[in-house]
Amino acid sequence: MMQARTRNPITTGDFVIVAAALLLLGWLYAQHWGGGGAAEFALVVDGSGQEMRIPLSVNRTLEIEGPLGVSVVEIDEGAARFVSSPCSNQYCVHNGWLRAGGALAACLPNRIVLALAGGDEHWDSINF
């Protein structure tokens, strides 16, 4: 008669490998997917290619003219966002506040791009 095989319980080595993998995963997340450092200035580019470089240290509201109308960009306490735009989907507004270097929001129908630069720029899966 054949003897039934019993499963070995989880060993100490198994726990060590799982713990090491979790630590490595946490370290990789912090290194590669963590937010970028605080940005120093905002770059606003309109449809004509005119670029405005605005320090994030000064709070202000900008009205930028595009082909569809006026887009409103707000800079407040080291962050920037689209407040409103004449485009239909409002993707640029839904991006919310941008704080990290390398962050980007764009109103493509109105041809206006808002990008933060300076500081320690971290990129996500979108690279160009």
N, C-alpha and C positions, 0 to 999 in steps of 0.2 A: 504494500500500500504506500502511496506517495504522501510525503509529509507536506502540509500546507506551508507556504512561505509567509513569514510575518514581515511586516514593514518595520524598518528601523525607525526609531523615534528621531526627531530633529536633534542634531548634535550641536555642540558648542561651536564647531567650525561653521555650521550653517548660520548661526546667529552672527558670527563675526563677519561673514561675507555679506549678509543682508545689511548689517549696521554700516559697513564700509561703503556699500553701494548707496545707501541713503545719505551718508555724509558727502560722498562725491557728487550726488545729484544736487544737494543743497549748495555746495560750493560752485558747481557749474551754473546753477540758476543765478546766484549772486554775481558771478563774473560776466555772464553773457546776456542775461535778460533783465538785469536790474536797470533802473532808470538812470539816465545820464545825469551829469552834474548840472548845476544851475547855469542857465544860459546868461550871456552878457548883453546881447542885443537881438533885435528882431529885424529880419530882412523882409520887406514887403515889395513884391514885384508886380506891376500892373501889366495889362495887355500890350502896352506899347514897349515893354521891356525896361521901363524906368524903374530903378531900384532905389528904395529908401532904406537906410540903415538907421534904426532907432534904438537908443539905449533903453534897456528894460528898467533902469533905475528911476525913470521919470514917468509918472502916471499920466496917461493921456488917452484921448479917443480920436481916431483918424477916420475920415470919410474918404474912401478911394473910389474914384470914378472908373467904371468898367463899361463894356459894350451894352450890358443889360441895365445898368443903373449904378447906384451907389452901394458899396459894401462898407460896413462899419466894423472897424477893428479896435479893440480896447486893449490897452496895456495897463496893468495894475499889479503892484507889488511883485515885480520880477516875472510876471507871466503875461501871456497874450492870448487873445481869442477873437474869433469872428462873432460879433454881436448879432448882426443881421446881414442879409445879402438878398438880392432880387431873384436868385435862382429858385427853381421849383422844389428841388429835393432837400435843400438846406443841409447837405452833408458837411459843409464847412462849419456851420454853426454847431452841429451835433458833435464835432470833434472836441468841443469844450476848451478848457484852459490848457495851454501848452506851457510847460515849465522847463523841460530838460533840453540841453543842447542837442541839436539834430532833429527836434520835433518839427512836424510840418503839417499844415492844413492848407487846402487849396479850394477855391471856388472856380472850377474849370469852366462852367458856362459863362461866368463873368470875367474870366482870365486874370484872376488875382491869386497870388501865392503868398502865404505867410510862413516863414521858416525862422526857427530860433537857432542862433549860432553862438560860439564862444563857450568857454568852460570845457568840461570833459564830455565830448559828444559820444553817445552810445547809439548804436544802430540796432534796429530789430531786423526782421527778415527782409525788409525792403531796403535794398541798396542800389545806388546808381552812381 
